[in-house]
């Protein structure tokens, strides 16, 4: 299951990239994020409450930043254990390009779920990942700049 | 009390239905014991992973928690492994690979339903809540999900010391003769067929209660299962390391099994071990989600097949090469399904058949017997190949079958594979079915349907299956001082109506009112012995055991009766519940004889009160039937409707036509489910995607039409009752008949086959592609 999207953010690329590395900004943008604790420059510990189809669960796990290439982009991955609800893991490759003083943010998300969530919510995973990604990057664009247009597919 | 003597063959409404339909059933979960606590199995979310660590500390402190059992805890309790008898071979003649399956995973989890900790608490919810607090660290491994993937070179290994995931290979038939026949054949039809993985979805999910009494060190195990005495041995020998006398196994009412409750599962072992540990009864009941996740599934195999014919349409030879999923652990009945593949011979004279099936471990639920267990696959393959050949040769499918039927005067008939048939009038069954289905005027109905925008098709599915092939069953008859009879049988009902069946036989043969007969089953402390239920064997073996017991009882009653009548025993006979003179002028009833026996001092007379018998299968029986299905397909939506369904069956002696018909109806619906909608699906990482009835379709009444069935009983001489078995033929025949009808409906479009499940989506797509 793969989800892609693109946002135009009214801010320079350096500002966008630094926000992508800012735990406070990420905390505000990750849907259902209850806590985000910075462990190192590239590793954070997160607690996230999510609802996927009929299953609601608190996931705890790590968020890792990799392939860091300022200010062109990076890869953000997360893996969470949701107790008896199962597990979710996924990552987004984020690329930033500059266009007329603004930044085009493109993302490509791959996600995998297991356990109860897969058994009863599998048909909803793509829709859920789409929604979560749109929420995350939508909020991010709001915080970092003034979005002039937004589209996802 | 009224005198209701029933006869074998009477359409007697089921005696148990009043109780079961008015809430009087007593299933495992209905049983509430003093001090009972509850178990919950924590299952891994990974299809294949190494367990790095399990931390139960926080969970042990959770409210209500009494005990937590991990694999390591079980080892320290001295728990054994789950039984996996084996008995088949791998290529080259080495024994099949039999894994040592732990009750709870220790080093590795092998499918998403695999248990990692069994939590026991005061309430079921507390146990479930505490499971949230168990923290397990996994190292994920790559899974193999399909038998194809498992058989690939370099595939990840489900069991580390089974180097190719190959559990067994079953090979039967004369390969050289088959090759020779193919080389000289005028026509050859080849096709590959996947058989989808399905689940039984029994109405009552699995469950168990374990009780341990320290005085006498005795265990009682309650669970809805198929074989209580076998479970007693399994539990004693494999799990508890106890003597069988220390274990009592009780199966109360069972809400459907279809094979799935035949094996001993992890949770069942856990309730007994936990009961011993906490000193209280422990109950575990599967939720519906757990049923999908942790029950054995059925089928899941893939076959390359071919049929060779001469220029006149006579079948010369057939070959079938299959790979089948075994799942993550080996169920005790695996791979018995391969033995049922003798049914590839069908009801035809095909002289040479070769079969090879290899079973591979996969990171999925195990595969176990499921109604038909190899028979539906075999029947589907041969009947589908015949229709493909009929289309290729331009011969009517009924006519092509006619040219190849084994005729009654050829019995006993040794088939080209493994079975030797004793009886059956196969062409007659087809003639009856075709007449009932008005086959002759089908083309008129096809045209009329076309005018309504529907494609109509008709398909034949012949069934022959091996039932009751081996083993024995036991029966005991006890008379009390009032002349009432109690029948004890070793087989166990899962809802088929055993109480009615066996009471009816006893009433017929002993001339007793059916109201004066009690029936006891499913309790190792009460039923002295038995093998249990499975493979359509209860009527043929249990019924015959009952007849043998009846004969033994009558043989004891006759001299006692003669003595009471002051007659020479040679001059009396037993008839209609009486020992009487040949002319019937003087006699004494069995009730009166029992009254005397109940207070008799001599052992011989008293022995009338208890009679035990065992009947061992002399030869397999071969129930058979002919199904004719008519379907309509809507081009615009792909909607498939079964509009007519006819089945003529030969189950041998019919004990009760209502029950036989009920077995047929339910079986047909179950086969329709497999062919039209049911499918268990895992994603490539081994996650179960069909984990609820939202994603797993079951057949409903609205998916069926009213079914018409008729009997063409040819009682078998291989057992005293003449019964062949009725439990599985419906399920076997429907898969082929519906598939053939669909192919027939689409023949105008040049479509000759649609893989199961034939859903509206797959039909719509194929019609679009072709149209």
HADDOCK unambig.tbl for C-alpha pairs under 7 A between the chains (distance, minus, plus):
assign (segid A and resid 83 and name CA) (segid B and resid 132 and name CA) 5.15 0.50 0.50
assign (segid A and resid 84 and name CA) (segid B and resid 132 and name CA) 5.80 0.50 0.50
assign (segid A and resid 86 and name CA) (segid B and resid 45 and name CA) 5.24 0.50 0.50
assign (segid A and resid 87 and name CA) (segid B and resid 45 and name CA) 6.87 0.50 0.50
assign (segid A and resid 114 and name CA) (segid B and resid 45 and name CA) 5.41 0.50 0.50
assign (segid A and resid 114 and name CA) (segid B and resid 46 and name CA) 6.55 0.50 0.50
assign (segid A and resid 114 and name CA) (segid B and resid 687 and name CA) 5.88 0.50 0.50
assign (segid A and resid 115 and name CA) (segid B and resid 45 and name CA) 3.94 0.50 0.50
assign (segid A and resid 115 and name CA) (segid B and resid 46 and name CA) 6.85 0.50 0.50
assign (segid A and resid 115 and name CA) (segid B and resid 112 and name CA) 6.73 0.50 0.50
assign (segid A and resid 115 and name CA) (segid B and resid 687 and name CA) 6.78 0.50 0.50
assign (segid A and resid 118 and name CA) (segid B and resid 687 and name CA) 6.26 0.50 0.50
assign (segid A and resid 118 and name CA) (segid B and resid 688 and name CA) 6.49 0.50 0.50
assign (segid A and resid 118 and name CA) (segid B and resid 689 and name CA) 5.81 0.50 0.50
assign (segid A and resid 119 and name CA) (segid B and resid 688 and name CA) 5.29 0.50 0.50
assign (segid A and resid 119 and name CA) (segid B and resid 689 and name CA) 4.85 0.50 0.50
assign (segid A and resid 119 and name CA) (segid B and resid 690 and name CA) 5.86 0.50 0.50
assign (segid A and resid 119 and name CA) (segid B and resid 691 and name CA) 4.21 0.50 0.50
assign (segid A and resid 120 and name CA) (segid B and resid 691 and name CA) 5.43 0.50 0.50
assign (segid A and resid 120 and name CA) (segid B and resid 692 and name CA) 6.01 0.50 0.50
assign (segid A and resid 122 and name CA) (segid B and resid 689 and name CA) 5.80 0.50 0.50
